[in-house]
Amino acid sequence: MWYAITGTDHADSLERRLAARGAHLARLEKLQEQGRLLLAGPFPAIDAEQPGPAGFTGSLIVAEFASLAEAEQWAKADPYVDAGVYAGVSVKPFRKVLPA
């Protein structure tokens, strides 16, 4: 099943985000190689593709896992959690409808 993983950033966490980005992306690339990643990306803090020093307010990942427990375990092990980027992470089942 698909799961929507939403991370909410701590204020002023841009430097920590940038430092942990490589490890964060490596985990996502593994999911993509396995055909289990639907989409992933950050929420810019301002209405801009590249928000510069304004940074980001969080991230969204939609990926396939065998269970909610597995998705939660994967989310808790994110390098952004360890680096103190995320103030909180939510994991919810997601049903993809479109595009078919």
Steps between C-alpha positions, in 0.01 A plus 500: 500500500604860448574723800526879519786604725498865597788655690462844657822697538620677811534875446847601382600145404627578149870442585421164663280408200777576255756304705278188513361528146738251338413220743129587478504483119697173500216328689245639257708386203496144641121510512494633144732222378261248657200660324348599836520882478204689355628850576713696744588862555518793739253777580670837427439758774416760235334484159820423311658194344830592670414677829859588588551595866123476567550125486229239529215416734510124452485216250258255342588145405252254352645151496392137508549285810363164615329656803443819693745377764770453235436847358517654849824319577652619171389859567647501852840399358515796258826698522293818531358363827848420633633842391221688675347634179155357564302613804248227423415229250158366408434178307159426350370239257454650152279374221617612154207567268640721221677486276396142440 
